[in-house]
Amino acid sequence: MQNWHEWPVRVYYEDTDAEGVVYFANYLKFMERGRTEWLRACGVEQDQLRADQGLYFVVTETDLRFRRPARFNEQLLVCTQLTDFGRARFGLEQNIHRATGRELLVASRCVAACVDFETFRPRRMPPALRGRLAGESRS
């Protein structure tokens, strides 16, 4: 569907366990930041989306496969790509690689839903928003 969006992240001490290895739950934080930056690259600011249209994105499912550990002070790349698209949801593939050598560390798929901010019920995405996410407004 789209090219991969890449967002760099460095592993800080606070991201690691006592052995200097990234604590597993922190990969989810890295991926959340990667999704936010992917949305920005699509021209979507989440706070504006909520203020202007009362819409919000929530992750409804995720699946992670841990392949190799990342360690303190390493530079990583969070790579995000749209995989499928519905009226009120979209799927993403997200992988985390070492920046040097591009070794795959974590492979993930997730689904996000568009919901009404007040009720948290699913809402169809407006056509302009769908177009941005699908890459229609980017060159």
N, C-alpha and C positions, 0 to 999 in steps of 0.2 A: 504494500500500500504506500508506504512512505520510506524515506531514507531514515537511518538511525539518527537520533538526537543524542549527542554526547555531552555529559556534564562531569567535569573533574572534581574529585574530592580527595583530600589528604586525610589519612587516619591519624587522629589525635589520641593522646594518652587516655582521655576520658572514654574513647570508643572501645577500649580493650579490656581484657580480663587480667588477672594477675600474671599471666605468662606473656602478655604483650600481644595477644591474638584478638582480633575483633570479636567482641561478644555477638552471638548470633542475631539477637534482636536489633542490633544497630544497623544491620544491612537493610532492614525495613525502613529505618530513618533515612539512609542514603537513597533508597529508591523513592521515598516520598519526595525528597528534594529533587530528584531526577524528574519525577512526574510534574512537579511545580515548574521546573525550568523548561520542560517540554511544552507545557501549556503556555508559558510566556513566549516561547519561540513560535507558537501558533497564534500569538496575539491575544491570548486570554489571560487576564489578571483576575484571580479568584475573588479578591475583595471587591472589585468593581462588578463582577458578575453577580455577586450576592447583593450589592447595593442597588444596582441598576435593574436587575431582573428577578431578584429573589431566588436565584438558583445556586446550587452548591453541588460539588462532586463528592461522593463517598465511595470508598473501596468496598465492594461487596464480596469479593473472594480473591484469594491469592494462593499461589503454589510456588514454593521455593525449593531449589535443589542446591545444596552446598557441595562444591567440588573441591575447593582448595581454600586454605585460610589466608586472610590478609593480616598484616602485622603493623605494629606501631610505626608511624612516619611514612608508610608507603603511599604512593600516589595511585589512585584508582580512577577508573572511568565508569560512570553509570550510563549505560546505553539504553535508550527507550525508543520503541517503535510501535505505532498503531498496528494492530493485527485484524481487528474486526470492529464493526460499527452497527449499532441499532438505533432506534428512535430515542431511547432514553439511557442508553449505556454504550460503553466502548471497551474493547479489550486491548491490552498492551502486553508486549513482551519486554522485559527488562533484564539486562545482564550486567553484571559487574565484572570488570576486567582489571588486571594490573595495567597501569598506564604504559609501563615498559614491557614490551614483549606481548602485550594483549592476551595474556593467559586468562582463561575464563575461570572466575572464582565462584560466582553465584549465578544461576539461571532462574528466571522467574516469569510467571505469567500472572496478570491480574485483570480483574474486571472492575470498572468504575461506573457508577450510576449517577445520572443527573436527578437531583431531588429538589423539591420545594424547600427552601430554607426554614420556613415556619412549621410545616407539617412533616417534613422528611419523607413525604410520599414521592414516588417517581413522577417525573415530568418530562414530557418530550422536549428535546432541545430545539430551540428556534433555528430556522434554516441558516441564518448567518453564523451562529455558533457551530452548527454541524459542518458548514463549509470551512470554517477556520480549522477545526480539528482534523478534517479530512485533507487539509493542505490546499484547498482551492484558492485561498487568498494570498498564498505565499508564492514567491517565484523561485 
